[in-house]
Amino acid sequence: MPKLISFDIDGTLEVGDPPGVITMDMVREVQEAGYLIGSCSDRTISTQQRLWEEHGITVEFTVLKHNLGDVAARFEAEEYLHIGDTDLDLQVSQAAGFRFIPVDDAPGLMWGINGEHRQ
């Protein structure tokens, strides 16, 4: 059974405003390793979808932050993770039953998903 990772955008992804430490290449590697991925943000659904399309990444979901619980209801996964940078990310993660990963800890989590070491 796959694991699922939800990404906040602003302050989390390199394309956010402000930019975060998670690169789009990291997201691609996680997806290639078999994780279900998507975004959970304060940005509109159409803005989230456009962002992923602009970077050539097909995601399983895009939801508004307060709807993170809907993702767990839609997808069966071994583990549900949300990566973000704010207390609100922590709160919505906990309310939805997701494990919260602070963005600063995420590169270590993603390091070696495909057996590779990052610089």
MARVODREN-470481 format. One line per field, with one value per residue: residue number from 1; residue in one letter; chain; x, y, z of N, C-alpha, C, CB in turn. Coordinates in Angstrom, 3 decimals. Atoms other than C-alpha are relative to their C-alpha. Glycine has a CB too. Example, Ala and Ser with C-alpha at 12.3 -4.5 7.8 and 13.67 -1.06 7.14 Angstrom:
BEGIN
i	(1 2)
aa	(A S)
ch	(A A)
n.X	(0.890 -0.820)
n.Y	(-1.190 -1.190)
n.Z	(0.000 -0.060)
ca.X	(12.300 13.670)
ca.Y	(-4.500 -1.060)
ca.Z	(7.800 7.140)
c.X	(0.900 -0.770)
c.Y	(1.200 1.090)
c.Z	(0.000 0.730)
cb.X	(-0.992 0.414)
cb.Y	(0.027 0.462)
cb.Z	(1.246 -1.415)
# end
This chain:
BEGIN
i	(1 2 3 4 5 6 7 8 9 10 11 12 13 14 15 16 17 18 19 20 21 22 23 24 25 26 27 28 29 30 31 32 33 34 35 36 37 38 39 40 41 42 43 44 45 46 47 48 49 50 51 52 53 54 55 56 57 58 59 60 61 62 63 64 65 66 67 68 69 70 71 72 73 74 75 76 77 78 79 80 81 82 83 84 85 86 87 88 89 90 91 92 93 94 95 96 97 98 99 100 101 102 103 104 105 106 107 108 109 110 111 112 113 114 115 116 117 118 119)
aa	(M P K L I S F D I D G T L E V G D P P G V I T M D M V R E V Q E A G Y L I G S C S D R T I S T Q Q R L W E E H G I T V E F T V L K H N L G D V A A R F E A E E Y L H I G D T D L D L Q V S Q A A G F R F I P V D D A P G L M W G I N G E H R Q)
ch	(A A A A A A A A A A A A A A A A A A A A A A A A A A A A A A A A A A A A A A A A A A A A A A A A A A A A A A A A A A A A A A A A A A A A A A A A A A A A A A A A A A A A A A A A A A A A A A A A A A A A A A A A A A A A A A A A A A A A A A A)
n.X	(0.846 -0.871 0.084 0.534 -0.586 0.643 -0.938 0.378 -0.729 -0.762 -0.910 -0.341 -0.566 -0.880 0.801 0.919 -0.258 -1.412 -0.488 -0.395 -1.181 0.343 -0.092 0.927 -0.675 0.248 1.387 0.000 -0.646 0.938 1.062 -0.593 -0.187 1.285 0.866 1.090 -0.343 0.891 -0.208 1.006 -0.478 0.980 0.204 1.181 -0.214 -0.476 -1.382 -0.818 -0.059 -0.832 -1.389 -0.485 -0.043 -1.146 -1.228 0.092 0.216 1.397 0.256 1.246 0.978 -0.248 1.083 -0.189 -0.583 0.987 0.591 -0.997 0.643 0.636 -1.010 -0.076 1.236 -0.025 -1.128 -0.486 -1.455 -0.659 -0.289 0.389 -0.944 0.160 -1.207 0.347 -0.887 0.702 0.811 1.251 -0.288 -0.009 1.367 0.840 -0.548 0.487 1.453 0.291 -0.639 -1.257 -1.243 -0.539 -1.457 -0.417 -0.727 -1.449 -0.358 0.422 -1.072 -0.572 0.953 -0.002 -1.346 -0.178 1.231 -0.370 -1.298 -1.034 -0.338 0.063 -1.011)
n.Y	(-1.166 -1.180 -1.088 -1.205 -1.249 -1.264 -1.117 -1.396 -0.642 -1.178 0.291 1.424 0.335 -1.024 -0.892 -0.716 -1.407 0.076 1.317 0.958 0.816 1.205 -0.258 0.768 1.276 0.872 0.462 1.019 1.209 0.630 0.594 1.139 1.068 0.646 -0.738 -0.816 -1.363 -1.092 -1.198 -0.485 -1.369 -1.083 -0.420 0.608 1.285 -0.245 -0.474 1.170 0.866 -0.677 0.103 1.350 0.143 -0.773 0.742 1.333 1.006 0.401 0.304 0.721 -0.866 -1.380 -0.370 -1.132 0.469 0.511 1.239 1.075 1.252 0.616 0.783 1.324 0.714 0.368 0.856 0.946 -0.061 0.558 -1.126 -1.308 -1.020 -1.356 -0.795 -1.414 -0.906 -0.855 0.636 0.419 1.297 0.982 0.179 0.727 1.361 0.748 0.156 0.938 1.283 0.075 -0.276 -1.283 -0.090 -1.383 -0.083 0.068 1.402 0.796 0.520 1.193 1.087 0.344 0.424 1.421 0.758 0.893 0.573 -0.934 -0.997 -1.386 -0.961)
n.Z	(0.000 0.091 -0.969 0.623 -0.496 0.342 -0.109 -0.025 1.097 -0.418 -1.100 0.012 1.312 0.558 0.835 -0.867 -0.311 0.343 0.423 -1.024 0.293 0.763 1.438 0.821 0.271 -1.165 0.126 1.068 -0.511 -0.925 0.819 0.715 -0.984 -0.225 -0.912 0.519 -0.384 0.350 -0.803 -0.928 -0.102 -0.034 1.387 0.614 0.673 1.373 -0.076 -0.329 1.188 0.999 -0.445 0.302 1.459 0.497 -0.294 0.595 -1.034 -0.154 -1.408 -0.280 -0.649 -0.400 -0.911 -0.893 -1.254 -0.957 0.530 0.037 -0.419 1.165 0.733 -0.639 0.315 1.425 0.354 -0.993 -0.019 -1.176 -0.891 0.524 -0.443 0.529 -0.182 -0.001 -0.728 -0.963 -1.042 0.630 0.628 -1.093 -0.487 0.966 0.072 -1.161 0.113 1.085 -0.265 0.739 -0.725 0.453 0.156 0.233 1.263 -0.217 -0.220 1.153 0.870 -0.625 0.223 1.415 0.347 0.172 0.316 1.100 -0.292 0.401 -1.010 0.477 -0.475)
ca.X	(0.000 1.446 2.207 0.658 2.342 0.488 2.597 1.826 3.006 4.011 7.051 7.340 7.899 10.639 7.906 6.019 5.813 8.008 10.047 10.583 13.330 11.424 12.415 10.150 12.778 12.372 8.622 9.220 11.553 8.995 6.326 8.644 9.229 5.510 4.105 0.706 1.246 -0.703 -1.091 -3.042 -2.821 -4.604 -4.225 -7.281 -7.691 -7.221 -4.010 -2.670 -3.535 -1.905 1.277 1.610 0.796 3.434 6.029 4.832 3.783 0.519 -0.864 -3.578 -5.217 -5.353 -7.357 -7.860 -6.134 -9.292 -10.240 -7.175 -9.356 -11.144 -7.884 -7.665 -11.281 -10.546 -7.263 -6.234 -2.619 -0.183 0.677 -0.575 1.967 1.621 4.691 4.278 5.760 3.112 1.172 -1.946 -0.330 0.287 -3.301 -4.944 -2.611 -3.562 -7.271 -7.114 -5.089 -1.945 1.601 2.954 6.474 7.949 9.393 12.868 12.827 11.415 14.628 16.027 12.879 13.067 16.814 17.405 13.814 15.266 18.425 20.331 22.138 21.463 23.999)
ca.Y	(0.000 3.416 6.295 9.689 13.081 16.376 19.467 22.971 25.446 28.826 28.502 24.807 24.323 26.170 27.723 29.105 32.692 32.743 29.924 26.807 24.194 21.410 21.380 20.208 17.556 16.227 16.031 14.123 11.677 11.008 10.397 8.106 6.132 5.330 7.910 9.451 13.215 16.431 19.811 21.268 25.042 28.315 28.901 28.242 24.800 26.219 27.991 24.789 22.765 25.340 25.292 21.514 21.610 24.309 21.945 18.834 17.011 15.078 15.003 12.878 15.750 19.485 20.689 23.777 23.544 23.030 20.049 17.888 15.294 14.696 13.360 10.537 9.663 9.471 7.537 4.401 4.683 3.088 6.490 10.049 12.879 16.637 18.827 22.475 25.488 26.946 26.195 26.048 23.217 21.385 21.935 20.774 17.771 16.678 17.263 15.147 12.321 13.118 13.012 16.561 17.030 20.522 21.686 22.049 18.332 17.184 17.039 14.542 12.448 12.560 11.908 8.496 7.610 6.140 4.976 8.082 10.602 14.315 17.072)
ca.Z	(0.000 -0.909 1.422 0.739 1.038 1.030 0.373 1.526 -1.135 0.288 2.526 1.658 -2.084 -3.959 -6.134 -3.130 -1.930 0.051 -1.484 0.600 0.640 -1.153 -4.814 -7.584 -8.355 -4.796 -5.374 -8.632 -6.867 -4.148 -6.768 -8.762 -5.553 -5.486 -3.092 -3.772 -3.826 -3.930 -2.320 0.542 0.554 1.139 -2.609 -4.756 -6.286 -9.804 -8.757 -7.195 -10.307 -12.579 -10.500 -10.821 -14.556 -15.140 -13.663 -15.475 -12.321 -12.218 -8.685 -7.153 -5.282 -4.652 -1.657 0.406 3.762 5.812 3.590 4.242 5.961 2.653 1.193 3.734 2.983 -0.776 -0.712 1.124 2.181 4.592 6.041 5.569 5.774 5.432 4.944 5.851 7.567 9.874 13.035 10.860 8.862 12.133 13.263 10.022 9.896 13.378 12.756 9.582 11.145 9.152 10.499 10.301 8.979 9.468 6.162 7.650 8.549 5.209 3.143 5.666 5.320 1.544 1.502 0.081 -0.829 -4.013 -2.260 -3.327 -1.163 -1.612 -1.336)
c.X	(0.906 -0.130 -0.458 0.645 -0.771 1.021 -0.749 0.806 0.877 0.819 0.462 0.669 0.858 -0.756 -1.009 0.394 -0.248 0.405 0.367 1.160 -0.288 0.001 -1.021 0.643 -0.175 -1.408 -0.078 0.595 -0.919 -1.113 0.525 0.227 -1.323 -0.937 -1.131 0.287 -1.062 0.282 -1.226 0.458 -1.156 -0.259 -1.229 0.374 0.564 1.443 0.944 0.167 0.902 1.485 0.582 0.130 1.201 1.316 -0.065 -0.185 -1.501 -0.202 -1.340 -1.068 0.534 -1.193 0.344 0.377 -1.028 -0.671 0.981 -0.603 -0.691 0.971 0.094 -1.246 -0.006 1.061 0.369 1.520 0.526 0.237 -0.370 0.915 -0.382 1.258 -0.387 0.897 -0.677 -0.717 -1.336 0.180 -0.006 -1.427 -0.860 0.491 -0.558 -1.494 -0.379 0.617 1.284 1.171 0.556 1.518 0.333 0.905 1.509 0.487 -0.234 1.137 0.672 -0.889 0.085 1.358 0.019 -1.258 0.270 1.373 1.158 0.266 0.001 1.158 -0.708)
c.Y	(1.249 0.919 1.232 1.218 1.175 1.113 1.317 0.649 1.139 -0.299 -1.439 -0.400 1.151 1.021 0.797 1.456 0.198 -1.413 -0.863 -0.850 -1.251 0.354 -0.843 -1.337 -0.969 -0.576 -1.096 -1.319 -0.765 -0.699 -1.231 -1.188 -0.652 0.686 0.669 1.425 0.994 1.183 0.337 1.397 0.967 0.534 -0.703 -1.309 0.232 0.491 -1.159 -0.891 0.599 -0.100 -1.367 -0.207 0.727 -0.732 -1.451 -1.116 -0.271 -0.422 -0.704 0.904 1.421 0.398 1.291 -0.541 -0.604 -1.298 -1.168 -1.343 -0.718 -0.890 -1.406 -0.826 -0.506 -1.026 -0.914 -0.010 -0.614 1.096 1.287 1.056 1.348 0.768 1.467 0.801 0.833 -0.817 -0.464 -1.341 -1.112 -0.302 -0.791 -1.427 -0.855 -0.259 -1.043 -1.378 -0.213 0.198 1.296 -0.056 1.477 0.063 -0.107 -1.422 -0.865 -0.466 -1.238 -1.214 -0.485 -0.535 -1.515 -0.795 -0.989 -0.624 0.903 0.976 1.371 0.799 1.182)
c.Z	(0.000 1.208 -0.769 0.644 -0.576 0.227 0.129 -1.138 0.510 1.246 0.046 -1.318 -0.521 -0.848 0.819 0.178 1.487 -0.418 1.206 -0.479 -0.826 -1.489 -0.755 -0.395 1.166 -0.085 -1.059 0.493 0.946 -0.782 -0.740 0.937 0.392 0.971 -0.774 0.461 -0.443 0.892 0.816 0.380 0.192 -1.403 -0.573 -0.687 -1.404 -0.008 0.319 -1.230 -1.067 0.360 -0.347 -1.507 -0.589 0.207 -0.473 1.006 0.109 1.441 0.155 0.594 0.165 0.861 0.734 1.369 0.957 -0.467 -0.046 0.395 -1.143 -0.772 0.582 -0.295 -1.447 -0.354 1.155 -0.088 1.289 1.039 -0.714 0.616 -0.593 0.344 -0.123 0.916 1.084 1.071 -0.568 -0.711 1.040 0.455 -0.986 -0.170 1.125 -0.096 -1.041 0.223 -0.777 0.960 -0.580 -0.044 -0.221 -1.228 0.192 0.248 -1.239 -0.893 0.574 -0.186 -1.442 -0.457 -0.103 -0.276 -1.131 0.227 -0.387 1.138 -0.656 0.547 0.588)
cb.X	(-0.970 -0.315 1.383 -1.545 1.507 -1.306 0.938 0.284 -0.979 -0.939 -0.648 -1.259 -1.123 1.082 -0.724 -0.075 -0.901 0.847 1.219 -1.178 0.648 -1.400 1.424 -0.412 1.499 0.187 -0.951 0.791 1.303 -0.596 -0.556 1.330 0.692 0.233 0.807 -1.426 1.343 -1.468 0.369 -0.170 0.801 0.480 1.257 -0.647 -1.324 -0.902 0.136 -0.635 -1.407 -0.415 0.099 -0.945 -1.293 0.056 0.280 1.217 0.590 -0.385 0.029 0.267 -0.389 0.185 -0.275 -1.281 0.708 -1.061 -0.538 1.169 -1.000 -0.559 1.390 0.182 -1.208 0.216 1.205 -0.600 0.488 1.336 1.500 -1.507 1.443 -1.279 1.106 -1.437 0.650 -1.003 -0.232 -0.488 1.359 0.845 -0.637 -0.012 1.541 0.315 -0.647 0.495 -0.946 0.039 1.046 -0.467 0.523 0.729 -0.334 0.390 -0.794 -0.956 1.048 0.234 -1.437 -0.385 1.034 0.632 -1.164 -0.014 0.136 -0.403 1.379 -1.325 0.955)
cb.Y	(-0.013 0.779 0.247 0.059 0.100 0.235 0.040 0.682 0.527 1.183 0.341 -0.850 -0.328 -0.650 -0.799 -0.675 0.960 0.458 0.154 -0.888 -0.404 -0.579 -0.295 0.807 0.230 0.785 1.181 0.505 0.355 1.049 1.037 0.413 0.547 -1.340 1.049 -0.512 0.386 -0.425 1.171 -0.949 0.377 1.133 -0.306 0.968 -0.809 1.026 1.112 -0.800 -0.227 1.477 0.249 -1.058 0.532 1.354 0.036 -0.272 0.466 -1.155 1.285 -1.156 -0.572 0.972 -1.135 0.889 1.138 1.054 0.247 0.332 0.275 1.075 0.698 0.146 0.910 1.222 0.843 -1.437 1.452 -0.673 0.016 0.312 -0.376 0.710 -0.386 0.184 0.913 0.892 0.970 1.071 0.036 0.517 1.354 0.717 0.025 0.754 1.331 0.564 -1.102 1.058 -1.199 1.147 -0.905 0.577 1.297 0.879 -0.558 0.784 1.073 0.242 0.456 1.213 0.502 -0.533 0.965 0.760 -1.304 0.750 -0.304 0.656 0.448)
cb.Z	(1.231 -1.259 0.736 0.131 -0.369 0.852 -1.214 1.428 -1.053 0.258 1.284 0.229 -1.011 -0.834 -1.069 1.341 -0.860 1.174 -0.929 0.388 1.280 0.441 -0.517 -1.264 -0.274 1.340 -0.364 -1.226 0.714 0.975 -1.010 -0.652 1.242 0.469 0.790 0.497 -0.585 0.112 -0.881 1.270 -1.236 0.918 -0.861 -1.011 -0.075 -0.706 1.065 1.162 -0.574 -0.128 1.510 0.599 -0.628 0.687 1.488 -0.799 1.374 -0.988 0.849 0.944 1.358 -1.256 1.010 0.076 0.682 0.250 -1.385 0.922 1.092 -0.922 0.055 1.520 0.241 -0.830 -0.409 -0.225 -0.146 -0.392 0.432 0.306 -0.397 0.580 -1.041 0.406 -0.962 -0.723 1.175 -0.995 -0.729 1.192 0.269 -1.364 0.065 1.289 -0.348 -1.306 -0.309 -1.136 -0.125 0.919 -1.206 1.246 -0.704 1.171 1.168 -0.814 -0.235 1.477 0.331 -0.828 1.042 1.176 -0.396 -1.328 -0.694 -1.287 0.659 0.399 -1.142)
# end
